[in-house]
Amino acid sequence: MKDVRAIAKASQVESGPAKFWYRGVDAAMEAFAPVIRRHGVLVIPHKVIAGHAPATTSGGKAARECTVTIQYRIYGPMGDYIEAEAAGESLDNGDKGTAKAQSVALRTLLFHAGMVPLRDTDPDAHNLERGEAPLRPATSYRDEALNPATSKQRLYQAHYELKSMNRLGELIENETGESEAIGDLIVRIGKTRS
């Protein structure tokens, strides 16, 4: 905290209707990396929980939202560590959503744990309007879960997505034609996957 005093808003968004200055993950890394090395500190992601959901931009384009919660271990030079958690979120129309969300989480961790003065506008001072994405039907989660190619990790992720939307109890017709909650089906199928 003595070595990293402030980080200027030196990056600018120039595409699209919004034009603004910001502090990105690169600025955080450039400020913290030399200091962390000098003091023998390591910042290691220990556990990543990611969720994905279809979304649309306010312009109506299809996108994918990714939210991550990352548990970090911050190791000192003697091997001792503390744990910290940070969240990140992104909206992307390509394949970079998870990486972007993880970058946001790391930036947030470094700025908050390092208590870097940002002089940012209060987050409640601005509103962004998200377009409404159609709700993915529970039957599509069922079909994905029943597909033998779907990994156990993806099943965990699908369960997390449904849980975050309070939809684990939605009833669907399972593979035997019986009514079953989608959350229960995913858990049951997950126990059979290695």
Contact map, one row per residue, 1 for C-alpha under 8 A:
11111000000000000000000000000000000000000000000000000000000000000000000000000000000000000000000000000000000000000111000000000000000000000000000000000000000000000000000000000000000000000000000000
11111000000000000000000000000000000000000000000000000000000000000000000000000000000000000000000000000000000000000000000000000000000000000000000000000000000000000000000000000000000000000000000000
11111000000000000000000000000000001000000000000000000000000000000000000000000000000000000000000000000000000000000000000000000000000000000000000000000000000000000000000000000000000000000000000000
11111110000000000000000000000011001000000000000000000000000000000000000000000000000000000000000000000000000000000101000000000000000000000000000000000000000000000000000000000000000000000000000000
11111110000000000000000000000000000000000000000000000000000000000000000000000000000000000000000000000000000000000001100000000000000000000000000000000000000000000000000000000000000000000000000000
00011111000000000000000000000000000000000000000000000000000000000000000000000000000000000000000000000000000000000001110000000000000000000000000000000000000000000000000000000000000000000000000000
00011111100000000000001000110010000000000000000000000000000000000000000000000000000000000000000000000000000000000001110000000000000000000000000000000000000000000000000000000000000000000000000000
00000111110000000000001000000000000000000000000000000000000000000000000000000000000000000000000000000000000000000000010000000000000000000000000000000000000000000000000000000000000000000000000000
00000011111100000000111000000000000000000000000000000000000000000000000000000000000000000000000000000000000000000000000000000000000000000000000000000000000000000000000000000000000000000000000000
00000001111100000000111000000000000000000000000000000000000000000000000000000000000000000000000000000000000000000000000000000000000000000000000000000000000000000000000000000000000000000000000000
00000000111110000000111100000000000000000000000000000000000000000000000000000000000000000000000000000000000000000000000000000000000000000000000000000000000000000000000000000000000000000000000000
00000000111111000011110000000000000000000000000000000000000000000000000000000000000000000000000000000000000000000000000000000000000000000000000000000000000000000000000000000000000000000000000000
00000000001111100111110000000000000000000000000000000000000000000000000000000000000000000000000000000000000000000000000000000000000000000000000000000000000000000000000000000000000000000000000000
00000000000111110111000000000000000000000000000000000000000000000000000000000000000000000000000000000000000000000000000000000000000000000000000000000000000000000000000000000000000000000000000000
00000000000011111110000000000000000000000000000000000000000000000000000000000000000000000000000000000000000000000000000000000000000000000000000000000000000000000000000000000000000000000000000000
00000000000001111110000000000000000000000000000000000000000000000000000000000000000000000000000000000000000000000000000000000000000000000000000000000000000000000000000000000000000000000000000000
00000000000000111110000000000000000000000000000000000000000000000000000000000000000000000000000000000000000000000000000000000000000000000000000000000000000000000000000000000000000000000000000000
00000000000011111111000000000000000000000000000000000000000000000000000000000000000000000000000000000000000000000000000000000000000000000000000000000000000000000000000000000000000000000000000000
00000000000111111111100000000000000000000000000000000000000000000000000000000000000000000000000000000000000000000000000000000000000000000000000000000000000000000000000000000000000000000000000000
00000000000111000111110000000000000000000000000000000000000000000000000000000000000000000000000000000000000000000000000000000000000000000000000000000000000000000000000000000000000000000000000000
00000000111110000011111000000000000000000000000000000000000000000000000000000000000000000000000000000000000000000000000000000000000000000000000000000000000000000000000000000000000000000000000000
00000000111110000001111100000000000000000000000000000000000000000000000000000000000000000000000000000000000000000000000000000000000000000000000000000000000000000000000000000000000000000000000000
00000011111000000000111111110000000000000000000000000000000000000000000000000000000000000000000000000000000000000000000000000000000000000000000000000000000000000000000000000000000000000000000000
00000000001000000000011111110000000000000000000000000000000000000000000000000000000000000000000000000000001000000000000000000000000000000000000000000000000000000000000000000000000000000000000000
00000000000000000000001111111000000000000000000000000000000000000000000000000000000000000000000000000011011000000000000000000000000000000000000000000000000000000000000000000000000000000000000000
00000000000000000000001111111100000000000000000000000000000000000000000000000000000000000000000000000000000000000000000000000000000000000000000000000000000000000000000000000000000000000000000000
00000010000000000000001111111110000000000000000000000000000000000000000000000000000000000000000000000000000000000000000000000000000000000000000000000000000000000000000000000000000000000000000000
00000010000000000000001111111111000000000000000000000000000000000000000000000000000000000000000000000000001001100000000000000000000000000000000000000000000000000000000000000000000000000000000000
00000000000000000000000011111111100000000000000000000000000000000000000000000000000000000000000000000000001000000000000000000000000000000000000000000000000000000000000000000000000000000000000000
00000000000000000000000001111111110000000000000000000000000000000000000000000000000000000000000000000000000000000000000000000000000000000000000000000000000000000000000000000000000000000000000000
00010010000000000000000000111111111000000000000000000000000000000000000000000000000000000000000000000000000000000000000000000000000000000000000000000000000000000000000000000000000000000000000000
00010000000000000000000000011111111100000000000000000000000000000000000000000000000000000000000000000000000001000000000000000000000000000000000000000000000000000000000000000000000000000000000000
00000000000000000000000000001111111110000000000000000000000000000000000000000000000000000000000000000000000000000000000000000000000000000000000000000000000000000000000000000000000000000000000000
00000000000000000000000000000111111111000000000000000000000000000000000000000000000000000000000000000000000000000000000000000000000000000000000000000000000000000000000000000000000000000000000000
00110000000000000000000000000011111111100000000000000000000000000000000000000000000000000000000000000000000000000000000000000000000000000000000000000000000000000000000000000000000000000000000000
00000000000000000000000000000001111111111100000000000000000000000000000000000000000000000000000000000000000000000000000000000000000000000000000000000000000000000000000000000000000000000000000000
00000000000000000000000000000000111111111100000000000000000000000000000000000000000000000000000000000000000000000000000000000000000000000000000000000000000000000000000000000000000000000000000000
00000000000000000000000000000000011111111000000000000000000000000000000000000000000000000000000000000000000000000000000000000000000000000000000000000000000000000000000000000000000000000000000000
00000000000000000000000000000000001111111000000000000000000000000000000000001000000000000000000000000000000000000000000000000000000000000000000000000000000000000000000000000000000000000000000000
00000000000000000000000000000000000111111100000000000000000000000000000000011000000000000000000000000000000000000000000000000000000000000000000000000000000000000000000000000000000000000000000000
00000000000000000000000000000000000111111110000000000000000000000000000001111000000000000000000000000000000000000000000000000000000000000000000000000000000000000000000000000000000000000000000000
00000000000000000000000000000000000110011111000000000000000000000000000011110000000000000000000000000000000000000000000000000000000000000000000000000000000000000000000000000000000000000000000000
00000000000000000000000000000000000000001111100000000000000000000000000111100000000000000000000000000000000000000000000000000000000000000000000000000000000000000000000000000000000000000000000000
00000000000000000000000000000000000000000111110000000000000000000000000111100000000000000000000000000000000000000000000000000000000000000000000000000000000000000000000000000000000000000000000000
00000000000000000000000000000000000000000011111100000000000000000000011110000000000000000000000000000000000000000000000000000000000000000000000000000000000000000000000000000000000000000000000000
00000000000000000000000000000000000000000001111100000000000000000000011110000000000000000000000000000000000000000000000000000000000000000000000000000000000000000000000000000000000000000000000000
00000000000000000000000000000000000000000000111110000000000000000000011100000000000000000000000000000000000000000000000000000000000000000000000000000000000000000000000000000000000000000000000000
00000000000000000000000000000000000000000000111111000000000000000001111000000000000000000000000000000000000000000000000000000000000000000000000000000000000000000000000000000000000000000000000000
00000000000000000000000000000000000000000000001111100000000000000001110000000000000000000000000000000000000000000000000000000000000000000000000000000000000010000000000000000000000000000000000000
00000000000000000000000000000000000000000000000111110000000000000111100000000000000000000000000001000000000000000000000000000000000000000000000000000000000010000000000000000000000000000000000000
00000000000000000000000000000000000000000000000011111000000000000111000000000000000000000000000000000000000000000000000000000000000000000000000000000000000011011000000000000000000000000000000000
00000000000000000000000000000000000000000000000001111100000000011110000000000000000000000000000000000000000000000000000000000000000000000000000000000000000010001000000000000000000000000000000000
00000000000000000000000000000000000000000000000000111110000000011100000000000000000000000000000000000000000000000000000000000000000000000000000000000000000000001000000000000000000000000000000000
00000000000000000000000000000000000000000000000000011111000001111000000000000000000000000000000000000000000000000000000000000000000011010000000000000000000000000000000000000000000000000000000000
00000000000000000000000000000000000000000000000000001111100001111000000000000000000000000010000000000000000000000000000000000000001111000000000000000000000000000000000000000000000000000000000000
00000000000000000000000000000000000000000000000000000111111111110000000000000000000000000000000000000000000000000000000000000000011110000000000000000000000000000000000000000000000000000000000000
00000000000000000000000000000000000000000000000000000011111111100000000000000000000000000000000000000000000000000000000000000000011100000000000000000000000000000000000000000000000000000000000000
00000000000000000000000000000000000000000000000000000001111110000000000000000000000000000000000000000000000000000000000000000000111000000000000000000000000000000000000000000000000000000000000000
00000000000000000000000000000000000000000000000000000001111110000000000000000000000000000000000000000000000000000000000000000000001000000000000000000000000000000000000000000000000000000000000000
00000000000000000000000000000000000000000000000000000001111111000000000000000000000000000000000000000000000000000000000000000000001000000000000000000000000000000000000000000000000000000000000000
00000000000000000000000000000000000000000000000000000001111111100000000000000000000000000000000000000000000000000000000000000000000000000000000000000000000000000000000000000000000000000000000000
00000000000000000000000000000000000000000000000000000111100111110000000000000000000000000000100000000000000000000000000000000000000010000000000000000000000000000000000000000000000000000000000000
00000000000000000000000000000000000000000000000000000111100011111000000000000000000000000011110000000000000000000000000000000000000000000000000000000000000000000000000000000000000000000000000000
00000000000000000000000000000000000000000000000000011111000001111100000000000000000000000011110010000000000000000000000000000000000000000000000000000000000000000000000000000000000000000000000000
00000000000000000000000000000000000000000000000000011110000000111110000000000000000000001111000010000000000000000000000000000000000000000000000000000000000000000000000000000000000000000000000000
00000000000000000000000000000000000000000000000001111000000000011111000000000000000000001110000011001000000000000000000000000000000000000000000000000000000000000000000000000000000000000000000000
00000000000000000000000000000000000000000000000001110000000000001111100000000000000000111100000001001000000000000000000000000000000000000000000000000000000000000000000000000000000000000000000000
00000000000000000000000000000000000000000000000111100000000000000111110000000000000000111000000001001100100000000000000000000000000000000000000000000000000000000000000000000000000000000000000000
00000000000000000000000000000000000000000000000111000000000000000011111000000000000011110000000000000000100000000000000000000000000000000000000000000000000000000000000000000000000000000000000000
00000000000000000000000000000000000000000000111110000000000000000001111100000000000011100000000000000100100000000000000000000000000000000000000000000000000000000000000000000000000000000000000000
00000000000000000000000000000000000000000000111100000000000000000000111110000000001111000000000000000000000000000000000000000000000000000000000000000000000000000000000000000000000000000000000000
00000000000000000000000000000000000000000011111000000000000000000000011111000000001111000000000000000000000000000000000000000000000000000000000000000000000000000000000000000000000000000000000000
00000000000000000000000000000000000000000111110000000000000000000000001111100000111100000000000000000000000000000000000000000000000000000000000000000000000000000000000000000000000000000000000000
00000000000000000000000000000000000000001111000000000000000000000000000111110000111100000000000000000000000000000000000000000000000000000000000000000000000000000000000000000000000000000000000000
00000000000000000000000000000000000000001111000000000000000000000000000011111111110000000000000000000000000000000000000000000000000000000000000000000000000000000000000000000000000000000000000000
00000000000000000000000000000000000000011100000000000000000000000000000001111111100000000000000000000000000000000000000000000000000000000000000000000000000000000000000000000000000000000000000000
00000000000000000000000000000000000000111000000000000000000000000000000000111111000000000000000000000000000000000000000000000000000000000000000000000000000000000000000000000000000000000000000000
00000000000000000000000000000000000000000000000000000000000000000000000000111111000000000000000000000000000000000000000000000000000000000000000000000000000000000000000000000000000000000000000000
00000000000000000000000000000000000000000000000000000000000000000000000000111111100000000000000000000000000000000000000000000000000000000000000000000000000000000000000000000000000000000000000000
00000000000000000000000000000000000000000000000000000000000000000000000000111111110000000000000000000000000000000000000000000000000000000000000000000000000000000000000000000000000000000000000000
00000000000000000000000000000000000000000000000000000000000000000000000011110011111000000000000000000000000000000000000000000000000000000000000000000000000000000000000000000000000000000000000000
00000000000000000000000000000000000000000000000000000000000000000000000011100001111100000000000000000000000000000000000000000000000000000000000000000000000000000000000000000000000000000000000000
00000000000000000000000000000000000000000000000000000000000000000000001111000000111110000000000000000000000000000000000000000000000000000000000000000000000000000000000000000000000000000000000000
00000000000000000000000000000000000000000000000000000000000000000000001111000000011111000000000000000000000010000000000000000000000000000000000000000000000000000000000000000000000000000000000000
00000000000000000000000000000000000000000000000000000000000000000000111100000000001111100000000000000000000010000000000000000000000000000000000000000000000000000000000000000000000000000000000000
00000000000000000000000000000000000000000000000000000000000000000000111100000000000111110000000000000000110110000000000000000000000000000000000000000000000000000000000000000000000000000000000000
00000000000000000000000000000000000000000000000000000000000000000011110000000000000011111000000000001101100100000000000000000000000000000000000000000000000000000000000000000000000000000000000000
00000000000000000000000000000000000000000000000000000000000000000011100000000000000001111100000000001111110100000000000000000000000000000000000000000000000000000000000000000000000000000000000000
00000000000000000000000000000000000000000000000000000000000000001111000000000000000000111110000000011101100000000000000000000000000000000000000000000000000000000000000000000000000000000000000000
00000000000000000000000000000000000000000000000000000000000000001110000000000000000000011111000011011000000000000000000000000000000000000000000000000000000000000000000000000000000000000000000000
00000000000000000000000000000000000000000000000000000010000000111100000000000000000000001111100010000000000000000000000000000000000000000000000000000000000000000000000000000000000000000000000000
00000000000000000000000000000000000000000000000000000000000000111000000000000000000000000111111110000000000000000000000000000000000000000000000000000000000000000000000000000000000000000000000000
00000000000000000000000000000000000000000000000000000000000001110000000000000000000000000011111010000000000000000000000000000000000000000000000000000000000000000000000000000000000000000000000000
00000000000000000000000000000000000000000000000000000000000000110000000000000000000000000001111110000000000000000000000000000000000000000000000000000000000000000000000000000000000000000000000000
00000000000000000000000000000000000000000000000000000000000000000000000000000000000000000001111111000000000000000000000000000000000000000000000000000000000000000000000000000000000000000000000000
00000000000000000000000000000000000000000000000000000000000000000000000000000000000000000001011111110000000000000000000000000000000000000000000000000000000000000000000000000000000000000000000000
00000000000000000000000000000000000000000000000000000000000000011100000000000000000000000111111111111000000000000000000000000000000000000000000000000000000000000000000000000000000000000000000000
00000000000000000000000000000000000000000000000001000000000000000111000000000000000000000100001111111100000000000000000000000000000000000000000000000000000000000000000000000000000000000000000000
00000000000000000000000000000000000000000000000000000000000000000000000000000000000000000000000111111110000000000000000000000000000000000000000000000000000000000000000000000000000000000000000000
00000000000000000000000000000000000000000000000000000000000000000000000000000000000000001100000111111111000000000000000000000000000000000000000000000000000000000000000000000000000000000000000000
00000000000000000000000000000000000000000000000000000000000000000111000000000000000000111100000011111111100000000000000000000000000000000000000000000000000000000000000000000000000000000000000000
00000000000000000000000000000000000000000000000000000000000000000001010000000000000000111000000001111111110000000000000000000000000000000000000000000000000000000000000000000000000000000000000000
00000000000000000000000010000000000000000000000000000000000000000000000000000000000000010000000000111111111000000000000000000000000000000000000000000000000000000000000000000000000000000000000000
00000000000000000000000010000000000000000000000000000000000000000000000000000000000000111000000000011111111100000000000000000000000000000000000000000000000000000000000000000000000000000000000000
00000000000000000000000000000000000000000000000000000000000000000001110000000000000001111000000000001111111110000000000000000000000000000000000000000000000000000000000000000000000000000000000000
00000000000000000000000010000000000000000000000000000000000000000000000000000000000001010000000000000111111111000000000000000000000000000000000000000000000000000000000000000000000000000000000000
00000000000000000000000110011000000000000000000000000000000000000000000000000000000000000000000000000011111111100000000000000000000000000000000000000000000000000000000000000000000000000000000000
00000000000000000000000000000000000000000000000000000000000000000000000000000000000001110000000000000001111111110000000000000000000000000000000000000000000000000000000000000000000000000000000000
00000000000000000000000000000000000000000000000000000000000000000000000000000000000111000000000000000000111111111100000000000000000000000000000000000000000000000000000000000000000000000000000000
00000000000000000000000000010001000000000000000000000000000000000000000000000000000000000000000000000000011111111100000000000000000000000000000000000000000000000000000000000000000000000000000000
00000000000000000000000000010000000000000000000000000000000000000000000000000000000000000000000000000000001111111111000000000000000000000000000000000000000000000000000000000000000000000000000000
00000000000000000000000000000000000000000000000000000000000000000000000000000000000000000000000000000000000111111111000000000000000000000000000000000000000000000000000000000000000000000000000000
00000000000000000000000000000000000000000000000000000000000000000000000000000000000000000000000000000000000011111111000000000000000000000000000000000000000000000000000000000000000000000000000000
10010000000000000000000000000000000000000000000000000000000000000000000000000000000000000000000000000000000011111111000000000000000000000000000000000000000000000000000000000000000000000000000000
10000000000000000000000000000000000000000000000000000000000000000000000000000000000000000000000000000000000000111111100000000000000000000000000000000000000000000000000000000000000000000000000000
10011110000000000000000000000000000000000000000000000000000000000000000000000000000000000000000000000000000000111111110000000000000000000000000000000000000000000000000000000000000000000000000000
00001110000000000000000000000000000000000000000000000000000000000000000000000000000000000000000000000000000000000011111000000000000000000000000000000000000000000000000000000000000000000000000000
00000111000000000000000000000000000000000000000000000000000000000000000000000000000000000000000000000000000000000001111100000000000000000000000000000000000000000000000000000000000000000000000000
00000000000000000000000000000000000000000000000000000000000000000000000000000000000000000000000000000000000000000000111110000000000000000000000000000000000000000000000000000000000000000000000000
00000000000000000000000000000000000000000000000000000000000000000000000000000000000000000000000000000000000000000000011111000000000000000000000000000000000000000000000000000000000000000000000000
00000000000000000000000000000000000000000000000000000000000000000000000000000000000000000000000000000000000000000000001111101000000000000000000000000000000000000000000000000000000000000000000000
00000000000000000000000000000000000000000000000000000000000000000000000000000000000000000000000000000000000000000000000111111000000000000000000000000000000000000000000000000000000000000000000000
00000000000000000000000000000000000000000000000000000000000000000000000000000000000000000000000000000000000000000000000011111100000000000000000000000000000000000000000000000000000000000000000000
00000000000000000000000000000000000000000000000000000000000000000000000000000000000000000000000000000000000000000000000001111110000000000000000000000000000000000000000000000000000000000000000000
00000000000000000000000000000000000000000000000000000000000000000000000000000000000000000000000000000000000000000000000011111110000000000000000000000000000000000000000000000000000000000000000000
00000000000000000000000000000000000000000000000000000000000000000000000000000000000000000000000000000000000000000000000000111111000000000000000000000000000000000000000000000000000000000000000000
00000000000000000000000000000000000000000000000000000000000000000000000000000000000000000000000000000000000000000000000000011111100000000000000000000000000000000000000000000000000000000000000000
00000000000000000000000000000000000000000000000000000000000000000000000000000000000000000000000000000000000000000000000000000111110000000000000000000000000000000000000000000000000000000000000000
00000000000000000000000000000000000000000000000000000000010000000000000000000000000000000000000000000000000000000000000000000011111000000000000000000000000000000000000000000000000000000000000000
00000000000000000000000000000000000000000000000000000001110000000000000000000000000000000000000000000000000000000000000000000001111100000000000000000000000000000000000000000000000000000000000000
00000000000000000000000000000000000000000000000000000011111100000000000000000000000000000000000000000000000000000000000000000000111110000000000000000000000000000000000000000000000000000000000000
00000000000000000000000000000000000000000000000000000011100000000000000000000000000000000000000000000000000000000000000000000000011111000000000000000000000000000000000000000000000000000000000000
00000000000000000000000000000000000000000000000000000111000001000000000000000000000000000000000000000000000000000000000000000000001111100000000000000000000000000000000000000000000000000000000000
00000000000000000000000000000000000000000000000000000110000000000000000000000000000000000000000000000000000000000000000000000000000111110000000000000000000000000000000000000000000000000000000000
00000000000000000000000000000000000000000000000000000000000000000000000000000000000000000000000000000000000000000000000000000000000011111000000000000000000000000000000000000000000000000000000000
00000000000000000000000000000000000000000000000000000100000000000000000000000000000000000000000000000000000000000000000000000000000001111101000000000000000000000000000000000000000000000000000000
00000000000000000000000000000000000000000000000000000000000000000000000000000000000000000000000000000000000000000000000000000000000000111111100000000000000000000000000000000000000000000000000000
00000000000000000000000000000000000000000000000000000000000000000000000000000000000000000000000000000000000000000000000000000000000000011111110000000000000000000000000001110000000001000000000000
00000000000000000000000000000000000000000000000000000000000000000000000000000000000000000000000000000000000000000000000000000000000000001111111000000000000000000000000000011000000000000000000000
00000000000000000000000000000000000000000000000000000000000000000000000000000000000000000000000000000000000000000000000000000000000000011111111100000000000000000000000000000000000000000000000000
00000000000000000000000000000000000000000000000000000000000000000000000000000000000000000000000000000000000000000000000000000000000000001111111110000000000001000000000000000000000001000000000000
00000000000000000000000000000000000000000000000000000000000000000000000000000000000000000000000000000000000000000000000000000000000000000111111111000000000000000000000000010100000001001100000000
00000000000000000000000000000000000000000000000000000000000000000000000000000000000000000000000000000000000000000000000000000000000000000011111111100000000000000000000000000000000000000000000000
00000000000000000000000000000000000000000000000000000000000000000000000000000000000000000000000000000000000000000000000000000000000000000001111111100100000000000000000000000000000000000000000000
00000000000000000000000000000000000000000000000000000000000000000000000000000000000000000000000000000000000000000000000000000000000000000000111111110100001000000000000000000000000000001100100000
00000000000000000000000000000000000000000000000000000000000000000000000000000000000000000000000000000000000000000000000000000000000000000000011111110100000000000000000000000010000000000000100000
00000000000000000000000000000000000000000000000000000000000000000000000000000000000000000000000000000000000000000000000000000000000000000000001111111100000000000000000000000000000000000000000000
00000000000000000000000000000000000000000000000000000000000000000000000000000000000000000000000000000000000000000000000000000000000000000000000011111110000000000000000000000000000000000000000000
00000000000000000000000000000000000000000000000000000000000000000000000000000000000000000000000000000000000000000000000000000000000000000000000000111110000000000000000000000000000000000000000000
00000000000000000000000000000000000000000000000000000000000000000000000000000000000000000000000000000000000000000000000000000000000000000000000111111111011000000000000000000000000000000000000000
00000000000000000000000000000000000000000000000000000000000000000000000000000000000000000000000000000000000000000000000000000000000000000000000000011111111000000000000000000000000000000000000010
00000000000000000000000000000000000000000000000000000000000000000000000000000000000000000000000000000000000000000000000000000000000000000000000000000111111100000000000000000000000000000000010011
00000000000000000000000000000000000000000000000000000000000000000000000000000000000000000000000000000000000000000000000000000000000000000000000000000011111110000000000000000000000000000000000000
00000000000000000000000000000000000000000000000000000000000000000000000000000000000000000000000000000000000000000000000000000000000000000000000000000111111111000000000000000000000000000000000000
00000000000000000000000000000000000000000000000000000000000000000000000000000000000000000000000000000000000000000000000000000000000000000000000010000111111111100000000000000000000000000110010000
00000000000000000000000000000000000000000000000000000000000000000000000000000000000000000000000000000000000000000000000000000000000000000000000000000001111111110000000000000000000000000000010000
00000000000000000000000000000000000000000000000011110000000000000000000000000000000000000000000000000000000000000000000000000000000000000000000000000000111111111000000000000000000000000000000000
00000000000000000000000000000000000000000000000000100000000000000000000000000000000000000000000000000000000000000000000000000000000000000000100000000000011111111100000000000000000000000100000000
00000000000000000000000000000000000000000000000000000000000000000000000000000000000000000000000000000000000000000000000000000000000000000000000000000000001111111110000100000000000000100110000000
00000000000000000000000000000000000000000000000000100000000000000000000000000000000000000000000000000000000000000000000000000000000000000000000000000000000111111111000000000000000000000000000000
00000000000000000000000000000000000000000000000000111000000000000000000000000000000000000000000000000000000000000000000000000000000000000000000000000000000011111111100000000000000000000000000000
00000000000000000000000000000000000000000000000000000000000000000000000000000000000000000000000000000000000000000000000000000000000000000000000000000000000001111111111100000000000000100000000000
00000000000000000000000000000000000000000000000000000000000000000000000000000000000000000000000000000000000000000000000000000000000000000000000000000000000000111111111100000000000000000000000000
00000000000000000000000000000000000000000000000000000000000000000000000000000000000000000000000000000000000000000000000000000000000000000000000000000000000000011111111000000000000000000000000000
00000000000000000000000000000000000000000000000000000000000000000000000000000000000000000000000000000000000000000000000000000000000000000000000000000000000000001111111000000000000000000000000000
00000000000000000000000000000000000000000000000000000000000000000000000000000000000000000000000000000000000000000000000000000000000000000000000000000000000000000111111110000000000000000000000000
00000000000000000000000000000000000000000000000000000000000000000000000000000000000000000000000000000000000000000000000000000000000000000000000000000000000000000111111111000000000001100000000000
00000000000000000000000000000000000000000000000000000000000000000000000000000000000000000000000000000000000000000000000000000000000000000000000000000000000000100110011111000000000011110000000000
00000000000000000000000000000000000000000000000000000000000000000000000000000000000000000000000000000000000000000000000000000000000000000000000000000000000000000000011111100000000011110000000000
00000000000000000000000000000000000000000000000000000000000000000000000000000000000000000000000000000000000000000000000000000000000000000100000000000000000000000000001111110000000011100000000000
00000000000000000000000000000000000000000000000000000000000000000000000000000000000000000000000000000000000000000000000000000000000000000100000000000000000000000000000011111000001111000000000000
00000000000000000000000000000000000000000000000000000000000000000000000000000000000000000000000000000000000000000000000000000000000000000110010000000000000000000000000001111100001111000000000000
00000000000000000000000000000000000000000000000000000000000000000000000000000000000000000000000000000000000000000000000000000000000000000010000000000000000000000000000000111111111100000000000000
00000000000000000000000000000000000000000000000000000000000000000000000000000000000000000000000000000000000000000000000000000000000000000000010000000000000000000000000000011111111100001000000000
00000000000000000000000000000000000000000000000000000000000000000000000000000000000000000000000000000000000000000000000000000000000000000000000001000000000000000000000000001111110000000000000000
00000000000000000000000000000000000000000000000000000000000000000000000000000000000000000000000000000000000000000000000000000000000000000000000000000000000000000000000000001111110000000000000000
00000000000000000000000000000000000000000000000000000000000000000000000000000000000000000000000000000000000000000000000000000000000000000000000000000000000000000000000000001111111000000000000000
00000000000000000000000000000000000000000000000000000000000000000000000000000000000000000000000000000000000000000000000000000000000000000000000000000000000000000000000000001111111100000000000000
00000000000000000000000000000000000000000000000000000000000000000000000000000000000000000000000000000000000000000000000000000000000000000000000000000000000000000000000000111100111110000000000000
00000000000000000000000000000000000000000000000000000000000000000000000000000000000000000000000000000000000000000000000000000000000000000000000000000000000000000000000000111100011111011000000000
00000000000000000000000000000000000000000000000000000000000000000000000000000000000000000000000000000000000000000000000000000000000000000000000000000000000000000000000111110000001111111000000000
00000000000000000000000000000000000000000000000000000000000000000000000000000000000000000000000000000000000000000000000000000000000000000100110000000000000000000000001111110000000111111100000000
00000000000000000000000000000000000000000000000000000000000000000000000000000000000000000000000000000000000000000000000000000000000000000000000000000000000000100100001111000000000011111110000000
00000000000000000000000000000000000000000000000000000000000000000000000000000000000000000000000000000000000000000000000000000000000000000000000000000000000000000000000110000000000111111111000000
00000000000000000000000000000000000000000000000000000000000000000000000000000000000000000000000000000000000000000000000000000000000000000000010010000000000000000000000000000100000111111111100000
00000000000000000000000000000000000000000000000000000000000000000000000000000000000000000000000000000000000000000000000000000000000000000000010010000000001001100000000000000000000001111111110000
00000000000000000000000000000000000000000000000000000000000000000000000000000000000000000000000000000000000000000000000000000000000000000000000000000000001000100000000000000000000000111111111000
00000000000000000000000000000000000000000000000000000000000000000000000000000000000000000000000000000000000000000000000000000000000000000000000000000000000000000000000000000000000000011111111100
00000000000000000000000000000000000000000000000000000000000000000000000000000000000000000000000000000000000000000000000000000000000000000000000011000000000000000000000000000000000000001111111110
00000000000000000000000000000000000000000000000000000000000000000000000000000000000000000000000000000000000000000000000000000000000000000000000000000001001100000000000000000000000000000111111110
00000000000000000000000000000000000000000000000000000000000000000000000000000000000000000000000000000000000000000000000000000000000000000000000000000000000000000000000000000000000000000011111111
00000000000000000000000000000000000000000000000000000000000000000000000000000000000000000000000000000000000000000000000000000000000000000000000000000000000000000000000000000000000000000001111111
00000000000000000000000000000000000000000000000000000000000000000000000000000000000000000000000000000000000000000000000000000000000000000000000000000011000000000000000000000000000000000000111111
00000000000000000000000000000000000000000000000000000000000000000000000000000000000000000000000000000000000000000000000000000000000000000000000000000001000000000000000000000000000000000000001111
